[in-house]
């Protein structure tokens, strides 16, 4: 790639070019060779060959991103620019810097949040309605730049002022604004370079800065003899500095009654103090039983709603992970990967899998899960912003869309229906704003006509209800989208989301906490038996992941066995029991459920046994021996679907069991996470100290490790399936097609053609349209309420809580009034969808009876093309079906 000679000396390729091993230094403005690994010239040439081979292998395996080769000085300059916002944000918002003081300071200005938010919203609305992008004149560019700077400054101010209530807001601001900052560097220093190429250069600097941040945080937590570890001392220190207010509503006995009775001020019965330990003093949490006889370590739960401390402590680690994630995003723009949307699809797969992992570890801490969810959503916003800015030119957008259609065209309806359930309220707001914007434009046009005597009134730009851009979007949707089909699919997406967000996340945690409470006083053998039976039942339920089960085992079994086996022995025993339970459940899922279902053609058809993905999975799992591809699919896939599908495909049992053995690497950190939760809640020693002060730090790291193992396994499973589709195409062709399923697919395809033709929006009666729209709106609202107002829908409940203590002895108290409203809307949407589908099935059946087997010329978005005489018969049958359905027969 050529570097223009107009660059400043520090960025010039002529003075310091990147070199490959054994090659000469290229001439100025020469094109540089692109490699599948890091820019080794940026790090020096020592061990270049060995490093190149190792990093190439790691890049191809997906462990590190593919990187551009850039000049050494350019690499260092970009690394410095990437490091600047990381240093600033970490110093301002993390515990390494002045983060605690910043949060405490922000609470003083909390009353200004509404004013700043209203002013920011009004200003952005003004810019949109009055078409800031269409301003022209000598100062238009300067004004747009000032407006953009004003919006960014207001957003930063708003995040600062809300840091007291939303501690993860600063992290989200960093992640969402970093891509905009990085692309802005290009327009300042590299304005002559293509944006796509420049973004690809950022892969190496971002990866290096991410590693530096993670290494710095790891080093910081290990310094000062563990004083920076995550434990009760650091938690209380950061919570106090951040100004967190303890919540005594459920633990009133944890007040300092001496202060409360005299002044009415609510303070905790515990505080930070110094404790003699041999020849030195160290900080410790002192639980003063003189001011409250019930003062004990469990009183720390009064700070459960304060996640400021953990966010402050983990801020550098999360920012480093964000840098690493964005480095993989930048690798998407690399010349060898930009020709295929596979890398982009991998990013979306990672985000969905990350949400699944969050559902799995939700029992560890409600506040932690909420913060991680916001972090992932911010990553998504930042990713979309970078891609939109980079591919802003129409030719790039058109080219990318054509490639996506060619490769993933058959899956686009799934994406469209997901868009409907996710962005329908935002799209409706977009239509309202576009309508107002068009009215303002019409007024401006009328003013110009009256002032400048313009007689042309046919200007298409000012006609219509919406702006020209919005009208194009609406017309494309009406023309290319099968609305009734997509609405039903969108409702089904909502059912999936509510199942994961409510059934898996909330009620699985509730059941496991009840199990912990009931087995607390039993001996180890009874506990093992009861837990094993409950775990097997939960493993056999399709939506329940295995991670919460392993987490609970670390609490229940270690508590029951520690007295007899000791800490290490009880941990090893728990890991062994969890491992055996996983293998037993996998065997039952495969042999009892999967192989039994394999005899049913409709089941084989439902799972898509002839689809390319299933055939590829079968090919990989049928390989002899134990391969890494087989291991990642067996471990990375969801527990129930993966094992049952193996049974449906009638794969060999013992090789699959051998491939499942490495699941021990997922079970171990998850069991340890539960163990450390249990250890951190043990009572104090006789000296007033916590028996395991390192347990909270180890628990946080174990949760992160289990999430990384699970997420990486899922991602690698998807990667190997995608790669095998291309690399083993000949072997895939030799796999026999299931003829029974193939015939059933053809029959279903023909029936679906008639079905979707008859439920096309234009052919639906008014009452059916109303039913479908009402069902969709209720589902969308219920999902939004549960996601955006989770704390108002459900009581914050963790796996170590007690139903008796935290829910007043009634498990249904977990659901708050707003939660009941959301669940009621969800239930109504399901009933309305069922009514619509019953009507649609009957209407389609009356038509398809006479047309089943009739040749079809072709299928478009909203209709099927028949021969002319058959088309007339179809219209006659449809009119009869409409009359019958109107009569209720």
N, C-alpha and C positions, 0 to 999 in steps of 0.2 A: 504494500500500500504506500502511495507516495505522500510525502509530507510537504505542503507548500512552503516555499522559501520565505514567506512573509511572517512565519511564526517567530516569536521572540527566541533568543539564543537558548534559554533553558529548555525550550520545547523542540529545538531543532534536531532533526534526525541526522544531520550531517556531522555533528560533533560527537555524538555518542549513540551509535546504532546498536540494536540488538543483534547478537551473533549466535549462530548455531554452532554446535560442536564440530570442530574441524573445518569451519568455513571461514572465508575472509570477510573483513568488515565491508559491508556494502557501501556503494557510493551514495552521495547525497541525493535525496528524493528518489532513491531506488525502492522498488516494491519489496516488502519483507515477506519471507516465507511464513506461512501459517502452520502452526503445529497443533497437535492434539493435547498439548500439555502446557506447563507454565512457561513464561518468558524467562528462560534460564540466564539470558544475558543480564537480566535485572538483578540476579543474585550472585553472579560470578560464575566462573567456568570450572571450579574444582568439583571433580566427580560428576561432570556434566553428563557423560554418557549413561552412567548408572542411574542418575537421578531422572534423566529423560525417559529411560525405559520404565522405571518404576512409576513415574507420574503419568506416563502415557497409559499404562495398564490401569491405574486407579481412575483416570479420566474415562476410559472406555467402560469401566465397571460402574460408573456413576457416583463414585465416592468423592471425587473432586470435579469441578466444572472444567470444560474445555476452555482454553485460554488463548487469547491472541498473543503473538510475539510483537512486542513494542520496544522502542528504544529505551535504554536503561534510565536516562534522565526523565523521559516522559513517564515511565513507570513510577519513578520515585516522586515526580511532581504530582501525578494523579493520586498516588498513595497519600501524600501529604494533604491534598485537598479532601480526600475521603476521611482522613483522620480528624480534620478540624471539627466538623459537626459532632463526631463521636466524642471527642474530648470535651467540647462545650456542654453537650447534653449530659454526659456522665458526671461532669463536675457540678452541674446545676441540679440534677435530679436524683443522683445516686448517693448511697451511703459513703462511698469513697470520697465524694466531694461534700458539697453543702446541701445535699438533697433534703435532709431532715429539717434544716433551717428554712429552706425554700417552702416546704409544705406548711410549716408552722406560720411563716409569713403570709402565705396565700389565704389562710383562714381569716386574716384580718380584713380581707377584701372580698369575702364571700358574698356580701350583700350587693356587690357591683356586678355579679355574674349576669343577672337578668338584663341589666341595662346594656352591658357590652354585647350580649347575645342578640338582643333586639336591634341594637344599632348595626351589628354586623349583618344580620339577616336582611334588614331594610336596605342597607347599602348594596349587598349582592343582588337583591331583587331589583333595585333601581338600575344597576348596570345591565342586567339581563333584559328588562323591559324596554330600556332605551338603547339597546343594541350597541354595547360598548365596542364590539368587534367591527362595527360598520362606521365608526367615527372616522371622518377624514378631515384633513387640514394640516397645516404645518406643525401643530403641537399634538396631534392625535396620538402619535407613538409615545411621546413623553407622558401624556395623560393616562394612557393605558398602563404604562409601567408604574406610575404612581398609584393607580387604582389597585394593581396587583400587589404592590408592596403594602398598601394600606390593609388589604384583605388578609395578607399573611401576618402582618403585625397584630391585627385584631384577633386572629385565630390563636396566635401565640399567647397573647394577653389573656384570652378566654381560658386556655389550658392552664396557665399559671394561676388564675383566680379559682379554678375548679379543682386544683390539685388536692385540696383538703377533702373534697367529697369523692373525687374520682382520681385516685392516685395513679392509675394506669393511663390516664389521659396524656401525660408527658411522653410515655413510651409510644403510644399510638401516634402522637404528633411527629415524633422522630421518624417512625417507620413510614408514615404516609407522606411526609414532606421530603424525605431523603431522595427519592427518585426525581422529584422536581428540581431539587438542588443539583443533583448530578447532571441532569440534562442541561440545566442552566450553565454549568461549567463549559459545555461545548459552545454555547453561543457567545461566551466571553473570550475564551482562549483558542477555540478551534472552530471558528465560524465557517471556514471553507471546507470542513470535512463533513461527510455524510453522517447524519445523526445515528444511523444504524451501525456504522463502523465504529464510531466513537463509543457508543454504549458497549460494544463488544470489547473495547480496550479496557473497560472498567472491571472486567471479570477478575483479573489478577489482583489489582489494588484492593477491591472489596473483600476478596477472599483473605488476603494478607491482614487487612485491618480487623476482620472478624476474628481471625486466629489470635491476633495481638490482644484484643479485648477479652477473649475467653481466657487466655493465659494470664493476663493481668489480674482478672477477677479470681482465678484459682490461686495465684500467688498471694493475693491480698487476704483471702480467707484462711490461708495457712500460716500467715505471719502472726507475730505477737502471741505465740503459744496458744493459738486457737481462739483468741479474743474476738476475732472477726467471724467466727463460725456462727451458723444459725442455731441459736439456743435461746433459753429463756432470758438470759442476760441481755443479749443483743436485741431480742424482740421487745423486751420492756423498755430498753434504752431508746430504740427508734420510735416506738409507739408514743413514749412520753415526749420526745423531741418534736414529733409530728403533731402533737396536740390532740391525740386521739382521746375521745371521751369514753370511759368504761361504761358498759351496759349492764346494770344491776337488776334488770327486770326479771331475769330467771335465777340469778344468784345474789339475792339481797344480803345473804350472810357473809358475802365477801367484802362488804364495806368496812371502812375504818370507823367503827361506831363511836369511838371517842371524839373524833372530829365531827362526825355527822350529828351527834347529839348536842354538841356545843355550838357549832356554826351552821349546820344544815348542809355543809358542803360534802359532796359525794366523792370520796377518794378510796383507793384500794387498800386492803389490809396488808399488802405486800409492797416491797420497795427494793431498790438497788442499794446494796451495802457492801462492805468489805469483810471478808472472812479470812482468819488466819489459817494458813495451810503450811505447816512446817515453819520454814524460815522466811516465808514470803506471804504477802496478802494478795488476794485476788477478789474480783467482783463476783457477787452472787446475789440471787434473789432471796430476800429475807421474808419469810412468812410469819407475821407477828400474831401469835395466838392470844396475846394479851388484849389486843383491841378487837379480835373476833375469834372466838374459840373454834370456828369452822374453817379457819384460814388454812388452805392447803394448795398444792399445785393445780388442782382442778379449777381453782378460782381464776386461773388465767383465761378461762373461757369468756370472761367479761370483755376481753379484747378480740373475740372471734370476728366481730364485724369490722375490725380495723385491719385491713390488708396493707396499709401504708408501709408497715415495717418490712414485710416480705418484699414488696415491690422495690423499696429503697435498697434492700440488700442484694436482690437478684438483678437489678437494673443493668449492670455491665454485661452479665451473662446473656440476658435477653437481647440487648443491643448487638452483641457479637453474633448471636444466632441470626438476627435480622440481616446483618451484613453478609453472612455466609449464604443465606437464602437468596438475597438479591444478586449475589455473584452467580448463582445458577440461573437466575432470570436473565442476566446480561449474557450468559453463554448461549442463550437462545438466539441472540442476534449474530452469533458467529457464522461466517459464510457457509460452513459445511453443515450447519444445523438449521439455518434460516429457511432452507428449501423445503423443510418438512415441519408441520405443526406438532410433531410428536413431543418435542421438548416443552412446548406450551401446554399441551394436554397433560404432561407429567406434573407440571406445577399445579394444575387444578386437581389432579388426583391426589397430590400431596395435601392440599388444603382440605379436601373431603375426608381423607384418612386422618388428618389431624383432628377434625371435629369428632370422628369416631373414637380416637384415643382419648379426647377430653371426656366423652361420655363414659369411657371405661374407668377413668381415674377420678370421676366426679366425687366419689365418696371420700376422697382425701381431704377436701376442703372446698366449701361452696365459694368463698371469696377468691381462692386461688383459681378455680375453674372459670369464674367470671372474668378475671383478669387475663387468663390465657386465651379465652374466647375473643375478647376485645383485641388482643395482640394479633391473633390470626386474621381477624377481619381487617385490621389495619394493614397487615401484609398484603392482603388481597387488594385493598384500595391502592396501595403503593404500586403493586404490580400492574394493575389496570392503567394507572396514571402513566407509568413509564412506557407501556406498550402503545397507548393512545398518542402520546407525544411523539414517540419514535416513528410510528406509522401514520403520521398525520396526513401525508400526501395521498390523494385518491388512488394513484396507481398502485401504491403499496397495499392499501386496503382491499382493492378489487382483486389483486393477485393473491393475497392471503386468503380471501374469502373463497375464491375458486378452488384453491388447494384444499381448504377445509371441506368444501362441499364434495369434492371428488373423493376424499378419503373417508370422511365421517358423515356423508350425506344421509345414510340410513339412521343415524342417531340424532339428527338435528331436531326432530320432533320432541325427543326427550329434553333437549336443552331448551327448546321453546316453551314447553310446559313448565320446566323449572323456572324459567324467566317469569312466567305469568304468576306463579305462586309466590315468587320472591319479590318482584318489582312492580306488581300491579298498583299498589297505592302510589308509588313514586311516579309511575307512568301516567296515572290519572292526574296527579299534581302537575306533571309536565304538560299535559293537554290544557289544563286550566291556565297555566302561565303563558303557554303559546297563544291561547285565545286572547288573553289580555294584551300580549305583545302585538298581535295582529291588529287589534283595535287601535292601539297607539300609533302603529304605522299608518293605518287608514286615516287617522286624524292628521298626522304629519303630511300625508299625501294630499288631503283636502286643503290643508293650509297652503301648501306649495302651489296647488292649482289656482287658488284664489289670489295668491300674491303675484304669481308669475304668469297668469293667464294661460295655463296649460290646458289644452282642450282634449288631449288623449286620455280617455277614461278606461281604456282596455288593458292597462298594464297588469299582467298576470300576477305580479308579485304582491299586489295589494288586494287581490280577489281571494275569496274563500274564508272559512271560519278560522283556520289556523295559518301559521306561517308556512312558507313554501317548503321548508325542510320538514316540519312536522307533518304536513299534508302528505309528503312523500313517504314518511314512515307509516302513516295510517293506511295509505293506499297499498303499500307493500304487504302489510299485515293482512288486510282484507283480501288481497289477491292470492297470496302464497301460503297463508295459514289456514288449516282446517280448524276453525275456532271451537266447534262443539267437541271435537275429539281432544284438542289440546286442553280445553277446560276440564274435561273428565280426568285426563292424565295429571293436570295440575292439582286437582283435589286428591288424587292418589299420592302425589308427592307430599302433600300436606299430612296425609295419614301416616306416611313413613316418618316424617319429621316429628310429629306428635308422639309417635310410638317410641322413638329414640329419646326425645327430650323429656317425656313424662314417664312412660312405662319403664324404660331402661334406667334412665338417670335417677329419677326420684324414687320409684317404688322398689327397685332393686336395692338401692342404698337403705331404704326403710326396712326391707325384709332382713337384710344382712345385719343391720344394727339390732334388730329384735333377736336374731339368732345368737349374736354375741352376748346379749343380755341374759338369755335363757340358759346358756351353757356355761355361764361364769362360775357357778359353784359345783359343777359336775367334775368327776374324775376324768383322767385323760382318755380312757378307753370308751366311755360313754360319749364324751365330746367328739372323739374321732368318728364313732359310728354315726351319730346324729349328723355331724357336719358332712360326712361322706354321702349319706343318703340325700341330704338337701342339695349338695353340690351336683350330684348326678342328675337330679331332677332339673336343676337350673341349666346344666349343660345341655339337656335335651330340649330346652325351650329355644326356638330359633332366634329371637331378638337379643338374648342375654349373652354378652361377651364373657370371656373367661377371666379377664383381669380383675373385676371386683371379687370373684370367687377366691383367687389367689391372695388378694389383699386381705380378705376376711380370714383366710386360713392363717396368715401371719399374726393376726390378733388372737383368734380363738384358740388355735392349737398350741401356740407358744405359751399363752397364759395357762393352759391346762397342764402342759408338760414341763414347764421350766423348773418346778420344784423337784421333779424326779430326775430329769435328764440334764439340767443346767441350761444356760442360755444357748451355747453353741449346739449342744445336743438337741435341744428342742427346735432350733432353727433347721438343723439338718433333717430332723424327723418331719417337720412341716413341709419342707421342700419335697421330701420323698413321697409323702402322702398326696400332695398336690400333683406331683408328677404321675403317680399311679392313677389318680382320679382322671387326669387328662387323657391318658392312654386308654383307660377303661371307657370313658365317654366317647372317644374317637372310634373305638372298636364297635361300640353299640350303635353309634350314629351311622357307621358304614355298613355293618353286617345286618343289623336288625331293621333300621329305618331305611337306609339307602337301597340295599339289595331287595328289600320287600317292595319299595316303590318302583324299582326298575322294571317290574313286570307290567306296569301301567303305562300305556302309550301316551295318555294325556299328560302324565307327569314328565315323561321324557321329552315330550313336546314343549311343556311349560318351561323347563330349564334350558331349552335350546340345545339339545344334544347334537344337532347337526350344524350349529353355528360355528363360525371360524374360531371364536374364543374358546368354546368348549372343546372343539377338536384339537386345538393347540394345547390346551391344558391336559387333555387326555394323552397327547403325544409325549409331553414332558413327563407326566407321572408314570407313563409306561416304560420309560427308559430303564434299562437294567442297572442294578446297583443303586447307590445313593449319590445323587448329583446335587450340586448347589441350587440349580433351578428347582428341582423337586422339593428341596428343603424349604426354600423361601416361599413357595406356593403353599405348602402344608402348614407352615408356621404363620406366614403373613396373612393368609386368608381368614375371614371370620370363622369362628370355631364350628358352629353347626352347619352352615352351607358347604364348607369345604369338605368335611368328612362325609356328609350325606351325598354330595355329588360324586365322590369317589365310589360310593356304593352303587349309585345309579349307573355309573359308567362301567361297573363290574371290573374294577381294577384289582390286581393282586393285593392281598391283605398284608402279608408280612413285609414286603418292600416299603409299603406306605407306613407301616408302624416304625420301621427303621428310620425312615425319613422324618418321622415326627419326633424322634428322640431329642434333637437339638432344641425342642421347645423348653428344655430345662433352662436355657439362657434367657428366656422371657419369664419363666416362673420364678427364678431365683431373685432378681431385683424387685419383683412385685411382692413376693412373700416378705422380703426384707423391709419393704416400705410399710407393710402392716405391722411387722415386728417393732419397728422404730416408733410407730405411732403408739403402740402399747407401752414401750419402755419410757417414752416421754411423759406418760400419764401416771407413772408409778409414784407412790407417796415418798416424802422426804426421808432421808436417813436420820439417825439420832443426832447427828451434828447439824441438821437443818439444811443439808445439801441435797441436790438432785442426784439420784444414784447413777444416772446416765445422762450427763449434761450435753453430750454430743449427739443424742438421739434425734433431735429435731433437724439438725444439719444433715445427718445421714439419711433421715427420712425424705427430706426434700431432694437430695441427690439421687436416692433410689427411685423416687417417683419419676424424676427426669430420665433416669437410665431406662426404666421400663417403658416409658413413652417413646424414647428414641429407638429401642429395640423393636417395639411393635410397629412403629411408623416406618422404620427402615425396612423391616421385613415385608410390609405391605407394598412399599414403593418398589422394592427390588422384584417382588413377585410380578407386579404389573410390567416392569421393565423387561423381564425375561420372557413373559408371554408375548409382548410386543415384538421383541427381537426374534423370537422363534417363528413368528408369522412370516418374516422375510427370509430368514436364514434357512428354514427347513420347509420351504414351500413344496418341494417335490415329495417329501415324506407325508405332508398333510394331504396331498392329492391321493395318496395310496390308502388312506384310512377309509374304510367302507362307510357309506352313508346308511343310516338307519332307515330302511325302506318304509317301514310302518309309520315312522314319524314323518318321513318325507311326504307320503300320501296324505297323512293327516294335516300337514302344513299346507298342502295344495288346497285341500278342502276348506281349511280355516281361512286361507287367503281369499278364496272365492267368496266365502260367507262374509268376511270382513269387508271386502269390496262393496257388497250390497249393503252391509250394515253402515259403513261410514258414508256411503252415498246418501242413504236415507236419513242420517242424522246431520247432514250438512246444514249449516245455519239457515240457509234460505228456505229449506223444506220443513223446518221445525215449526209446530204450532206455537202460538204466543205463550200458552201456559207452560210448555216444556222449556222454552227459553227462560222464562221467569224462574222456574225451578232450578235450572242449571246455574243461572247467574247468582241467585240467592245462596245456593250451596257453595259456589266459589267464594263469594264475599265472606260468608261465615267462616270458611276454612282459612282464608287469608287473614282475617281479623284474629282468629284464635291463635294462629301461628305467631303473628306479630305481638299479641299480648303476652304470650308465654315467653317469647324471646326478649322483648324490650322491657317488660315489667316482671321479670322472673321473681324478684324479691317480694313483689306485691301479690304474686300468684301462689307461691309456695314458701313455707317457712324454711330458712336456711338450716339444713339438716345434714350432719356428717355421719360417717359410718361408725364413729365412736360415741355418738349421742345415745340417749335413752328415751324410749317412747314415754315412759312414766314421768321422767324429769323434764324433757324438752317439749313434749306434745301433750302434757296433761293427762297421760294415760289413754288417749284416744288417737289412733293412727291417722284418722281422717282429719285431725287438726293440722296435718301437714299441708292441706289445701286451704288457702285463704279465699275470701269471697270472690275476689277477681279471678282466682284460679277456677272456681266453680263456674263462673260465667264463661270463661274460655273453654272449659270442658263441655259445657252445655252447647255452645256454638259449634264445637267440633262434632258433637253427637248429632246435632241438627243437620250439619253439612253431610254427614255420612248417610243419614236417613234420606235426605233430599237426593243425593247421588243415586242411592238404591232405587228410588221411585223413577228417576229419569232413565236409568239403565233398563228397568223392567219395561217401561214404555218403548224405549228404542229397540229393545230386542223383539217385542211383539210386532212393532211396525215393520221392522226389517224382515221378520219371518214371513209375514203375509206377502211381501213382495218377492222374497228369494225363493219361495216355494215353486213359483212358476218360471223363475229365471235361473234356478240352480242348474249349472251345466251349460248355460248359454255362453258362447264365446265372447270374450271381452277384447275389444280392440286396444284399449289403453286406459291408463289411470292418471288423472291429473290431481291437483290438490284437493278440489272440492267435488269432483265428479268422476264417474266411470263412463267411458265412451263405448256404446254398443252400436250395433247395426241399426239403421233408421227405424225399421219396423219393430225391432225389439225395444227401441227407446220409447216408441208410442205405447207399447204394452206396459212398460215400466211406469210411465206417467199415469196410465189408467189404474194400475195396481196401487200406486202411491196415493192417488185420490181416494180410492176405496178404503185403504188403510187409515187415512186421515179421518174419513167419515166414521169408521168403526171405532177408532180410538176416541173420537169425540163423544160417541154414545156410551163409552165405557165397556164395550164388548171386545 
